[in-house]
Amino acid sequence: MATTPPNVAFLIIASCLAPSLGSDRTTVLPERDGCQLSRYAPLPHSELQLFEKLHRHLGSSLVSGHRRVLVSSEQLRRLEVPERLLLVKAEFNLFIQAMQKLEALENPRATELTEDVLQALYQMWRNISKCIAETMKDQTNYSKQLNKFLWNLERTVKLVDANSAKGIIVSDLFLLLNEHVRCLVRGRTC
């Protein structure tokens, strides 16, 4: 039986505010002042255009053969609703790091685009963080499946360099935005 390295899971969980998970699959995410996931269903047109522009910019210079690093939407749906928040927040961490690596390589003309995308990703990450704080409390027992996904993401984050950043963004950005964030918005009906 494979085990998750202990430090990896706890580092990721601690970065996600170490909230608790309820055992009830009918958990509904609160729509309060802080947690406003409904804002992303669907993704605002201006943000969608921004991400599409980045995708076109990067896609033209990408070498084929990059594999996806995010979990599939089906795997995401198998998690409890609160666990989905933790996983998607960790996925946003990966994209933010990839964008930061990419920003260092970009020419000055494209820097404004990457800064705008980073700002949009940070805003979504902050909103998910608020949802985690409002939805989950005090428990640190997570499913083995979530720990496995988090461990794989943490390993990927450590391996992201300037060359792989483009591939990650081009191959997985719309999976994250169109499917994973939408799944968070739908809650238990995802």
C-alpha positions as CSV (number, residue, x, y, z in Angstrom):
1,M,0.0,0.0,0.0
2,A,1.4,3.4,-1.1
3,T,1.5,6.1,1.4
4,T,1.5,9.9,0.9
5,P,4.7,11.5,2.2
6,P,3.5,13.1,5.5
7,N,5.1,16.6,5.0
8,V,3.6,17.2,1.6
9,A,-0.1,16.6,2.5
10,F,0.2,18.7,5.7
11,L,2.0,21.6,3.9
12,I,-0.7,21.8,1.3
13,I,-3.5,21.4,3.8
14,A,-1.9,24.1,6.0
15,S,-1.7,26.4,3.0
16,C,-5.4,25.9,2.5
17,L,-6.2,27.0,6.1
18,A,-6.5,23.5,7.5
19,P,-10.3,23.5,7.6
20,S,-12.5,20.6,8.4
21,L,-14.7,18.4,6.2
22,G,-18.2,17.4,6.9
23,S,-19.3,13.8,6.1
24,D,-22.5,15.1,4.5
25,R,-22.4,15.0,0.7
26,T,-25.2,17.6,0.7
27,T,-23.0,20.4,1.8
28,V,-23.9,23.7,0.2
29,L,-21.3,26.4,-0.1
30,P,-22.5,29.6,1.6
31,E,-23.0,32.7,-0.5
32,R,-22.0,35.4,2.0
33,D,-20.0,38.6,1.6
34,G,-16.8,36.6,1.5
35,C,-17.6,33.5,-0.5
36,Q,-19.1,34.5,-3.8
37,L,-18.5,31.5,-6.1
38,S,-21.6,32.2,-8.1
39,R,-19.7,35.1,-9.6
40,Y,-17.9,32.5,-11.7
41,A,-21.0,30.7,-13.1
42,P,-20.4,31.4,-15.9
43,L,-17.0,33.0,-15.9
44,P,-17.3,36.8,-16.5
45,H,-16.9,37.7,-20.2
46,S,-14.0,40.1,-19.6
47,E,-12.0,37.4,-17.6
48,L,-12.8,34.8,-20.2
49,Q,-11.5,37.0,-23.0
50,L,-8.4,37.7,-21.0
51,F,-7.7,33.9,-20.5
52,E,-8.5,33.2,-24.2
53,K,-6.0,35.9,-25.2
54,L,-3.3,34.3,-23.0
55,H,-4.1,30.9,-24.4
56,R,-3.7,32.2,-28.0
57,H,-0.5,33.9,-27.1
58,L,1.0,30.9,-25.5
59,G,-0.5,28.2,-27.8
60,S,1.4,29.5,-30.9
61,S,4.8,28.9,-29.2
62,L,4.0,25.6,-27.5
63,V,5.8,22.4,-28.3
64,S,3.3,19.6,-28.5
65,G,3.4,16.6,-26.2
66,H,2.6,18.2,-22.9
67,R,0.3,16.1,-20.7
68,R,-2.4,17.4,-18.4
69,V,-1.5,17.8,-14.7
70,L,-4.9,18.4,-13.2
71,V,-7.3,15.7,-12.1
72,S,-10.2,15.0,-14.4
73,S,-13.6,16.5,-13.8
74,E,-14.9,13.0,-12.9
75,Q,-12.2,12.6,-10.2
76,L,-13.1,16.0,-8.8
77,R,-16.8,15.1,-8.6
78,R,-15.9,12.0,-6.5
79,L,-14.7,14.2,-3.7
80,E,-16.8,15.7,-1.0
81,V,-17.9,19.3,-1.8
82,P,-15.5,20.9,0.8
83,E,-12.6,18.7,-0.4
84,R,-13.2,20.1,-3.9
85,L,-12.5,23.6,-2.6
86,L,-9.1,22.5,-1.2
87,L,-8.1,20.8,-4.4
88,V,-9.2,23.6,-6.7
89,K,-7.3,26.1,-4.5
90,A,-4.2,24.0,-4.8
91,E,-4.7,23.9,-8.6
92,F,-4.9,27.7,-8.6
93,N,-1.6,27.7,-6.6
94,L,0.0,25.7,-9.5
95,F,-1.3,28.1,-12.1
96,I,-0.2,31.2,-10.2
97,Q,3.3,29.7,-9.9
98,A,3.4,28.8,-13.6
99,M,2.3,32.3,-14.5
100,Q,5.0,33.8,-12.3
101,K,7.7,31.7,-14.0
102,L,6.2,32.6,-17.4
103,E,6.2,36.3,-16.6
104,A,9.9,36.3,-16.2
105,L,10.3,35.0,-19.7
106,E,7.9,37.3,-21.5
107,N,8.7,40.2,-23.6
108,P,7.6,43.6,-22.2
109,R,4.6,43.7,-24.6
110,A,3.2,40.5,-23.2
111,T,4.0,41.4,-19.5
112,E,0.8,43.4,-19.2
113,L,-1.2,40.4,-20.3
114,T,0.5,38.0,-17.8
115,E,0.1,40.6,-15.0
116,D,-3.6,40.9,-15.8
117,V,-4.0,37.1,-15.8
118,L,-2.1,36.8,-12.5
119,Q,-4.4,39.4,-10.9
120,A,-7.5,37.5,-12.1
121,L,-6.1,34.2,-10.8
122,Y,-5.2,35.7,-7.4
123,Q,-8.7,37.1,-7.1
124,M,-10.3,33.7,-7.8
125,W,-7.8,32.1,-5.4
126,R,-8.7,34.6,-2.6
127,N,-12.4,34.0,-3.2
128,I,-11.9,30.2,-2.8
129,S,-9.9,30.8,0.3
130,K,-12.8,32.8,1.8
131,C,-15.2,29.9,0.9
132,I,-12.9,27.4,2.6
133,A,-12.8,29.6,5.8
134,E,-16.6,29.9,5.8
135,T,-17.4,26.4,4.9
136,M,-15.0,24.2,6.9
137,K,-13.9,24.2,10.5
138,D,-11.5,22.4,12.8
139,Q,-11.2,19.0,11.3
140,T,-8.1,17.8,9.5
141,N,-9.1,14.3,8.4
142,Y,-9.1,14.2,4.6
143,S,-9.9,11.4,2.2
144,K,-7.0,9.3,0.9
145,Q,-8.0,10.4,-2.6
146,L,-7.7,14.1,-1.8
147,N,-4.3,13.6,-0.1
148,K,-3.1,11.7,-3.3
149,F,-4.3,14.5,-5.6
150,L,-2.7,17.2,-3.3
151,W,0.6,15.3,-3.1
152,N,0.7,15.0,-7.0
153,L,0.0,18.7,-7.3
154,E,2.7,19.6,-4.8
155,R,5.2,17.5,-6.7
156,T,4.2,19.2,-9.9
157,V,4.5,22.6,-8.4
158,K,8.1,21.8,-7.3
159,L,8.9,20.7,-10.9
160,V,7.5,23.8,-12.7
161,D,10.1,25.6,-14.6
162,A,9.9,28.2,-17.3
163,N,9.7,25.5,-20.0
164,S,6.8,23.5,-18.5
165,A,4.9,26.6,-17.4
166,K,3.5,27.2,-20.9
167,G,2.4,23.6,-21.3
168,I,0.6,23.6,-18.0
169,I,-1.2,26.8,-18.8
170,V,-2.2,25.9,-22.3
171,S,-3.2,22.3,-21.6
172,D,-5.1,22.8,-18.3
173,L,-6.2,26.4,-17.9
174,F,-9.6,26.0,-19.4
175,L,-10.2,22.7,-17.6
176,L,-9.7,24.6,-14.3
177,L,-11.8,27.6,-15.3
178,N,-14.6,25.9,-17.2
179,E,-15.0,22.6,-15.4
180,H,-13.4,22.7,-12.0
181,V,-14.6,26.2,-10.9
182,R,-18.0,25.5,-12.4
183,C,-18.2,22.3,-10.3
184,L,-17.4,24.3,-7.2
185,V,-20.3,26.7,-8.0
186,R,-22.7,23.8,-8.5
187,G,-21.8,22.3,-5.2
188,R,-23.4,18.9,-4.6
189,T,-25.1,18.9,-8.0
190,C,-21.8,18.9,-9.9
